[in-house]
Amino acid sequence: IAIVDPVSVGAKYGSEIRAMGYSPIAIFTRAEIDDYALSSFKDEDYDAIFHHEDLTETLTFIEKKGVAAVIPGSHSALELSDTVSNCLHLVANPIESMQSRMNKTIMKQYLKQHHIPCANFYETENSNDLLQWIEKNGYPVVLKPNASTGASNVFLCQTEREVLAAFHTITHTPCVLGKHYDTVLAEEYLDGDEYFMNLLHDGNGKGQS
């Protein structure tokens, strides 16, 4: 089983997969990884560690290892894990919907197109336009990069000063994945109970939640 970017919570996948009787392989897509994200990764939990630079080389390596499944270990791994799985005809999410899983703006646009309720949102590279949108939508407001991971550079803002400070941080400071953003995604703040749903699918259109 190949795990792409097994860092943070995903770092545990190696020992868990080995405990199930499979051989875990780590594939890293980034040369530099945040120390905090990498802190739980242990070399000894994996039977092989490979650094991805070229898709063809990675595919060759995975085929030689007889990999039966490729899974993402973090948000940064979504694109490569889905691409590799589709190239090797392994169970995977469809390539066509990749951006709607990675980019929160595209995800929300997809929801709206299919008449699924979601928080109001607005993405811009201009702080004045952002403030105008917030004036119409109201405080508090959530500001974040459009495709970061976890709570990296995510802010709940109550005032204009907090909005401008968050805007500057998001557009000038790379997220925990090392990615820079020129735009800020604003989302309506929704207060209430939160629910999470995991979906297990077999790659043939059937799923179990």
Beta strands, then each sheet from edge to edge (+ up, - down):
strand 1: 2-4
strand 2: 25-28
strand 3: 48-51
strand 4: 70-72
strand 5: 121-124
strand 6: 141-144
strand 7: 155-157
strand 8: 184-188
strand 9: 200-201
strand 10: 207-208
sheet 1: 3+ 2+ 1+ 4+
sheet 2: 5+ 8- 6+ 7-
sheet 3: 9+ 10-
end
